[in-house]
Amino acid sequence: MENISAKQIGVATLGLVTAGVALYYLSKDDSVSDLDPKGKHTEEKLIKILEELFLEQTCIYCRNYNLILKMKEAKTFTADLLSQLEVQVKREIEQKQAQVLKSHEGLTESLFEAWVAHYKNNSKLKEQAEALSKLHEDVFTRQ
């Protein structure tokens, strides 16, 4: 086995620390620091985007609820299909949200999340979240 000098250990350690710092800065998401609540990220603009998302999500739930009704009518409805539809709805909502956010220049998922978190106590945001939760429960629990 080779003798490893203290200098070699020091250089290797410095290399690991440098690589760790570089990895941290490369993976860091700067978009959250771009949140500008007094400028372009106002409460009113957020509410408009959330209303757009609410409308899109409501359409997704309605379409899938109609599908459930048709399957029940045709006597092809099962609990497994309900679970599959619930997963599909979640995926569709995520895709639609990504599409809507992309349509707003410079709006990333993490910036949007920070924006929502900043105004989390807004009564309209809370009402919308409760309405979507109720809609999900109505479609997938109560049908």
JOKARA-V985973 format. One line per field, one symbol per residue. burial: I if it has 24 or more other ideal C-beta (glycine too) atoms within 12 Angstrom, else O. Layout:
burial = ???
This chain:
burial = OOOOOOOOOOOOOOOOOOOOOOOOOOOOOOOOOOIOOOOOIOOOIIOOIIOOIIOIIIOIIOOIIOIIOOOOOOOOOOOOOIOOIIOOIOOOIOOIIOOIIOOIOOIOOOIIOIIIOOIOOOOOIOOIOOOIOOIIOOIIOOO
